[in-house]
Amino acid sequence: MENVFDQVQRNIDRLVEENVNWSACATAEQLQNAREGRLVMTFGEDGVIPAEWLGDVKGWKVLCLAGAGGLQAPLLACAGAEVTVIDLSQRMLDKDRALAARESLEIRIEHGNMCDLSRFEDASFDLVFNPPSLCYVPDVGPVFREVYRVLKPGGTFIMVSSNPIAYVCDWDEDLGCYKAVNRMPYRSADHEGQGDWVEFGHTMESYLGGQLAAGFVITGYLENQTEDITELYFATRSEKR
Ligand SMILES: C[S@@+](CC[C@H](N)C(=O)[O-])C[C@H]1O[C@@H](n2cnc3c(N)ncnc32)[C@H](O)[C@@H]1O
């Protein structure tokens, strides 16, 4: 039987071929701004990661964790970081490959699973940037422990995810509004009509408590709600002290 990661990989590759909005690459203007010292990393619909969360990434070793798609990795590379991107989806990684070739950027591309970072040595990164993707892993604990291991002491971990409220509530046709229907944590496999879609709704306890248990000190927390109010994203900044 196919494991969940094979399913996720296939699902994501299919969505990328359908041009899902989160597979959009960085624009020429964003890349130029990053080259000129104005790196802007976004989250959610229009959230901006504060510049002080990142610092000056020039010369830093940065890991874009489950962060392919030609957005974060090329921007960080344009800002002068030494970037590695690891992702399950070859179609998403193809976007980084294409942009790196077009923009003459050196980006190390790794096809792999964020739950297993054994190919990276201990204390090898200054920054790990993780865009929304933890909803595709059954357990965030091993990911946080691996991120902690591969970060240098003093290193920064920034992660973005959907707030668990997205999984607690479902659209109710009769009521014409969202209604709290699911007990957390949520697993798509527990629900009918999900087809081969694999998704996990983790609790805030696992997102925040999981980082603390791995040894991180959480130093920043932000939220961004979409204009149509249906999605609430959050971002955390943590440090390995
Ligand atoms: C929503 S995209 C995030 C990147 C995109 N650039 C963005 O900003 O939205 C989610 C990414 O997570 C990757 N992914 C999902 N599960 C993964 C896993 N277990 N290991 C590595 N990458 C994974 C997917 O292939 C996809 O590229």
PDBQT file of the ligand as one rigid body, heavy atoms in Angstrom, charges set to zero:
ROOT
HETATM    1  C1  LIG A 301       2.017  25.099   0.261  1.00  0.00    +0.000 C 
HETATM    2  S1  LIG A 301       3.549  24.528  -0.353  1.00  0.00    +0.000 S 
HETATM    3  C2  LIG A 301       4.693  25.579   0.481  1.00  0.00    +0.000 C 
HETATM    4  C3  LIG A 301       5.701  26.207  -0.415  1.00  0.00    +0.000 C 
HETATM    5  C4  LIG A 301       5.240  27.353  -1.264  1.00  0.00    +0.000 C 
HETATM    6  N1  LIG A 301       6.424  27.974  -1.813  1.00  0.00    +0.000 N 
HETATM    7  C5  LIG A 301       4.436  28.375  -0.455  1.00  0.00    +0.000 C 
HETATM    8  O1  LIG A 301       4.998  29.395  -0.020  1.00  0.00    +0.000 OA
HETATM    9  O2  LIG A 301       3.232  28.201  -0.290  1.00  0.00    +0.000 OA
HETATM   10  C6  LIG A 301       3.736  23.010   0.565  1.00  0.00    +0.000 C 
HETATM   11  C7  LIG A 301       4.999  22.272   0.173  1.00  0.00    +0.000 C 
HETATM   12  O3  LIG A 301       5.266  21.263   1.119  1.00  0.00    +0.000 OA
HETATM   13  C8  LIG A 301       5.810  20.149   0.445  1.00  0.00    +0.000 C 
HETATM   14  N2  LIG A 301       5.703  18.961   1.310  1.00  0.00    +0.000 N 
HETATM   15  C9  LIG A 301       4.588  18.392   1.813  1.00  0.00    +0.000 A 
HETATM   16  N3  LIG A 301       4.912  17.364   2.616  1.00  0.00    +0.000 NA
HETATM   17  C10 LIG A 301       6.263  17.287   2.626  1.00  0.00    +0.000 A 
HETATM   18  C11 LIG A 301       7.197  16.445   3.288  1.00  0.00    +0.000 A 
HETATM   19  N4  LIG A 301       6.801  15.464   4.098  1.00  0.00    +0.000 N 
HETATM   20  N5  LIG A 301       8.509  16.680   3.101  1.00  0.00    +0.000 NA
HETATM   21  C12 LIG A 301       8.939  17.649   2.266  1.00  0.00    +0.000 A 
HETATM   22  N6  LIG A 301       8.094  18.489   1.600  1.00  0.00    +0.000 NA
HETATM   23  C13 LIG A 301       6.765  18.312   1.792  1.00  0.00    +0.000 A 
HETATM   24  C14 LIG A 301       4.982  20.083  -0.806  1.00  0.00    +0.000 C 
HETATM   25  O4  LIG A 301       5.569  19.301  -1.819  1.00  0.00    +0.000 OA
HETATM   26  C15 LIG A 301       4.885  21.567  -1.168  1.00  0.00    +0.000 C 
HETATM   27  O5  LIG A 301       5.941  21.955  -2.005  1.00  0.00    +0.000 OA
ENDROOT
TORSDOF 0
